[in-house]
């Protein structure tokens, strides 16, 4: 495992797992939300976002956290990944995690 894509529903635990994998593999963590969003959650233009993901995944080792179809499924992430981890916990689990995260952020 050198190039890992972690995908799943919001609140499924993908960021937590991706961080742990990146640490264990001594790999950079590429958070797609951090690349996509500018201040006040304004999205970057698609071409700029795609270019940044292309650059980030050109490395030999990485862990990507995120679900943006244009760069994950249709772009460089899954084309370059050697491992895909699909987080699919029961609905009650990720709904609880989303609820707790929402309360924490307020």
Residue pairs with C-beta under 8 A, 6 or more apart in sequence:
1 21
1 25
1 82
1 83
2 25
2 27
2 60
2 61
2 62
2 82
3 57
3 60
3 61
3 62
3 80
3 81
3 82
3 83
4 18
4 21
4 25
4 27
4 62
4 63
4 64
4 81
4 82
4 83
4 84
4 85
5 63
5 64
5 72
5 77
5 78
5 81
5 83
5 84
5 85
6 14
6 15
6 17
6 18
6 21
6 63
6 64
6 65
6 85
6 87
7 14
7 66
7 67
7 72
7 84
7 85
7 86
7 87
8 14
8 67
8 86
8 87
8 88
8 89
9 87
9 88
9 94
10 94
10 98
11 94
11 95
11 97
11 98
11 101
12 87
12 88
12 89
12 93
12 94
12 97
13 87
13 89
13 94
13 97
14 65
14 66
14 85
14 87
15 31
15 65
17 85
17 87
18 29
18 31
18 63
18 64
18 65
19 29
19 65
21 27
21 63
21 85
22 28
22 29
22 62
22 63
25 61
25 63
26 61
27 61
27 62
27 63
28 56
28 59
28 61
28 62
28 63
29 62
29 63
29 65
30 53
30 56
30 57
30 62
30 63
30 64
30 65
30 66
31 65
31 66
32 53
32 64
32 65
32 66
32 67
32 68
32 71
32 72
33 65
33 66
35 44
35 49
35 52
35 53
35 56
36 43
36 44
36 49
36 66
36 68
37 43
37 44
38 44
43 49
44 52
46 70
49 68
49 70
49 71
50 70
50 71
50 75
53 68
53 71
53 75
53 76
53 77
54 75
54 76
56 62
56 64
57 64
57 76
57 77
57 80
58 76
64 72
64 77
64 81
66 72
71 77
72 78
78 84
